[in-house]
Amino acid sequence: MRPDQEVSPQADHLGNWLPPDVFGGNILVGEGATGRTFSWDPNTGVVQQTVIVGNPQVLRAFSVYFDRDRFFIVPYDATQCAVHEQFPTWRGMTFDHDQNSVSYVGYAGEENRLATANTEQTWPSELFPQTYLPLAPNNDSGGLVGDIAIILALAAFSIVPEYVQYGLENGLGAGRWQSHGVQSGRNDNRGVVVRVYASPPWNEGHLRAFETGRYGAIFE
């Protein structure tokens, strides 16, 4: 996804760039993994390309942009609607922290940075720019949970568009992030749209339990 260059750019009161909020202002582009569907088994860490059969339920749909070390998010497909007519509109990525220093990544949290990022963990620096890392290093183990579509978007942003499939297949593991060794794809004005489908026996209840850490941190 990218902004339509014919649409006048937006900015907040500080002059920071904001994604387009008019219909047609966000364009789906055919690069990277656009149009491909993947299955991810969190128990084994296996990610593979698959084919959608029938009309499965969409459990999550998020649009995410990156610009100047910040992520902007809406919980729907921004290429299919006028964002200014929806609720919520574009928001910066945020977190909630629990007592074990686990960070829940979402779009309506109370914290602007991860709870922890120690030197033995690779996922904080590979999934997030410095803007979202703790101000001071610490030795807490912590971990990452949260809206799975956002986490998948972060995985896509961790690698240049042409290698997104490689990044997903090699980065997503069972309870840990695996360094894929390819340069970051966090480029200004780059966007992604992620849809998460029901895949029996997984349903909304299972997904919510996974997102909230009931089965443990998604990345430790």
Buried (B, 14 or more C-beta within 10 A) or exposed (E): BBBEEEBEEBEEEEEEBBBBBBBEBBBBEEEBBEEEEBEBEBEEBEBEEEEEEEEEEEBBBBBBBBBEEBBBBBBBBBBEBBBBEBEEBBBBBBBBBBEEBBBBBBBEBEBEBBBBBBEEBBBBBBBBBEEBBBEEEEEBBBBBBBBBBBBBBBBBBBBBBEBBBBBBBBBBBBBBBBEBEBEBBBEEBBBBBBBBBBBEEBEEEBBEEBBEBEBEBBBB
